[in-house]
């Protein structure tokens, strides 16, 4: 189920609930006013206007929340950019964070530490709901890295199966709403993260950073000689000639 479908389903449920409330209000008003149609219509009309006002107010607040979170920028990131974005986000929350290498990550994109606890996390920048596979992989990563906790962090939502396995496997799922809350909390403190600054911040050698994903570039040797390759290979296959 995509986010759009989820939203449409929620709107249908909201409409049905409003209709039910107005119907119950109408029946209650008819009973209390002994069948006075005029008073009943007035009460239902006022209630309907109040519901419309509250819905419009809530919708406006939600739009402001989404706009302030800059979630649209995250939606346009690729997977590697999202990992480095989360690194900076959790660093701002007081965690020690390491982005794992692309090869041999054993199901963990991020390794976090705080208050003596070790945490493995998967970063899922998805346009659809995250499935059970992500939860299975992070459970395996928790065992491999001998971590205390396992998380999956996504800009999307999770399938029912993923939620059920996460509950049984003691895995924390951070969905789109939770991610937005983190970002807004950060923004309220006067600090903001942007995709450009995040992807260009990882400079651990003298070979610069990948112009595609922002990861450090490493010097490598091939059949035709030396070249610079992205350290996030095979997630990112960007290369550059030396010189």
N, C-alpha and C positions, 0 to 999 in steps of 0.2 A: 504494500500500500504506500503510495507516495504521499508527501506532505500535502499536496493539493487535494488528493482524495480524502485525506484525513480531515482537512479543513471543511470540505463540502459535507462530510458525514457529521461533523460537529455542528454545522449550521442547520442541517436537517433536524438533528436532535434538539437544538435550541428552539427552532420553530415549533416543533411538536410540543415541547415543554411549555412554551408561551401559550399555545392554543389550549392546552390542558388547564393551565392556570386560569385563563380567561373563562373557560367553560365552567370550572368549579366556582369561580367568583360570581359568575352569572347565576348559577343555581343557588348559591348561598344568599345572594342579594334578593332573589325572588322569594326565597323562603323567609328571610328576615323582614322584608318589606311587604309581606303578604301579597305578593304578585304585582307589586307596583312597577309597571313596565318603564315608566319615565325615570324613576329614581334608579332602577337597575341599569338602564342604558347610560345614565350619567356616571354612575359608579364605575362601570366597565370602561367607559371612554376615558375617564381620569386615570384608571389603572393602566390602560393601554398606552396612554401618552407618557406615563411615568416609566413604563418598561422600555419604551422607545428611547426616552431620554437617557436612561441608565445604560442601555446597550450602546448608544452613540458615544457616550462618555467613556465607557470601557474600551470601545473600539479605537477611539482617539488616543487613549493612554497606551494601548498596546502598540499602535503605530509609532508613537514617540519612543517607546521602549526599544523597538526593533531598529529604528533609525539611529538612536544613540549608541546602540551596541555595534553598529557597522557589520551586522551579521552577513549582509550581502557581499562584503569583501571576502569573508571567510568562505562563502558558498562558491566563489570564483577561484579559490586557491586549488592547487593540485595537492596530492597527498603529502608530498615532502614539505611543501610550504606550510601545510597545516601542522605537521609535526613540530617544525621550528616555531611556529606561532604559539603552540601549546607550551613549548619549552619556556618561552618568555613569559607567558601568562602564569605558569606555575612558579617560575622564579620570583615573580612579583608577589606571589602569595607565600613566600618564605621557604619554598622547597629547593633542595638541591636537585638539579635535573640534568640528565644525560640522554642525548638522542642516540639510539643504538645504530650500528652500522647496518646498511641495507642487506648485506649477506650475513646469515647466521644470527638473525635477531631472535630466533626461537619464539616468535609470537609476541615480542615486546618491542614497541616503537620507542618508548620512553622508560627510563629508570629514574625513579624519584626517591628522595630521602628527606625525612623530617621527623624530629623528635625520636630519633633512634629507630624509626620504622623504614623498611625498604618496600617500595611499591613498584609493580610493573604495570604499564598502561599501554593499551592499543589506541591509536589515533585513527578514527574513521571519518574521513571527509566524504560523505555520501550525499547523493541526491535522492536516495530511496532509503527505506528502513533498513537498519543493520540487522543481519540475521544471526543465527545461532553459532556460525563458524567463528566469529570474532570472540565470542565468549569461550568457546572451546580452546581456542589458541591461547588466550590470555591465562586460562587456568593452567595450561601446560607451561607457560612462561613463568608463572608463579612458582611452580615446582622446580623448574630448571634453575632459576635465579635465586631460589630459596628466599622468596620475598614474603613479607607479612600480609600484603594486600594485593589485589588485582583489580584494575579499573579498565573500562572501555569509555572513551570520550569521543563524542560525535556531534556534528552540527545537525544531525538528523534525529530520528526516533528509532525505536527498537521493535522487532517483531514480538509476538506473544511468546513464541518458543524461546527467544533469546532472554526475555525477562524471566521466564520460568527457570531456565538453566542458571541464570545469574543468581537468582534467589537461593537455589539449592547449592550452588557452588560458591556462595559468599563473594560474589563479584559486584563491585559498585559500577552502575551504569550512569554516566552523565550524558543526558540527552540535550537536544537543542535548547530547551528552556533553561536547563541548568547551566549550560555554557553561556547563554546570554546573561544570566544572573552574575556569573563570575566577571564577565566583561564590564557590566554596568557597575559592579562593586569597585573594579579597578579604575574605571573612568571617574567615579565619584571622588576618588582620591587625588585627582588631578593628573594622572598618568594615563596615556593612551598608547595602544599598540597598533601599528599599521603594517600591512603586508610587506611593503617595500623595505622598511627598516628591519623587519624580522628576517627576511630572506637574505639580506646583505650583511647580517651581523656576525655570521659564523666564519671568522677568519683565523684559522689556527696554524697557517703556514705562510710561506712567502710566494705561493703560487696563485693567490687570489681566490675568488669564489666563483662558483658556477653561475653563469648569466641566466640559466634556465630555472634553477631551483634555489640558489643561494648557498649550497653546501660548499665546503672547502674543496679546492682542486688539488689533485695529487699528480706527481710526476710518475709516468709509467713508460714502459718499454714495449714496443710492438715490432712487427716484422719490418716496418719502414723506419724504425728509430724511435726516439723519445717523443712523447706527446703528453698533454695534460688531460686527465680524465676526472670526471666528477666522483667524489668519494662516496656518493650515494648509489653508485652502480650496484645492482642492475635496475634499481628503481628509477634512476635518471641516467641516461646514456649519452649525455652531452660530452663532447671532446673538443679540444682546441690544440692547434699546432704550437709547438714551442718556438719562441722568438717573435 
